Amino acid sequence: MVRPIVGAGTDERTWRAWPAPATWPALAVDGRTPTTPPLVVAPHPDDEVLGVGGLVAMLGGGAGAEIAVVTDGEASHPGSTVHSPVELAAIRRAETATACGLLGVAPAAIAHLGHPDGAVDETALTDALTTRLTPGRWCVTTWRGDGHPDHEAVGRAAAVACRRTGATLLEFPVWTWHWAEPDDPGVPWHRARRIDLTEAARSAKREAIDAFPSQIRPLGPAPADAAILPPHVLARFARPYETVFVP
Ligand SMILES: [Zn+2]
């Protein structure tokens, strides 16, 4: 269900006070798991870092993870007085390259699929992901119920591609932390797994988030140039763990 992403959303202090995450099973990430580099599918440049930047950092350099960025995020600031959508697309692609580099991902492991921001072609995306997935490979992407139309479309496409190929779908919430509340019955908490981050992974994730100035700082003083990820939103992505929903 697409939900309005407005207002301040649920305060991070509320999430931190919620005891449930401590009871979720931890997802093992070590030398043996996963056995092949996961494919991380980001609807917009930055979702890969917000959702699972710590996981990507823990998988290490080289062939640690592959990143597929579905759109260029050019619609993040409609009506911007500073950057055109074409300029924003170029800026955001460059930010992803820098951020993923900080997580140990080589440029060759990042693919930009070039769908229009706000109009993901689910059929084409499903086919593209199907060619990249193999049985048991982790496909890590935004949850189908995350509330943002692109996040949900990408989640659905990944779910179909995983069904076709036998890959393992791991879905991460991004905007869910904004509109949901602890124990929200609309969220599949029973499928939640915790990825406990090492101190090094947390620190790499912090640096990677800082590599998105177009999103974390205003582009200019006009309301249309406001930061998409102000501090109260970023606070949700500074936790010592990340969350995925398993099948
Ligand atoms: Zn996004």
Boltz pocket constraint, residues with backbone or C-beta under 6 A from the ligand:
constraints:
  - pocket:
      binder: B
      contacts: [[A, 43], [A, 44], [A, 47], [A, 148], [A, 151]]
      max_distance: 6.0
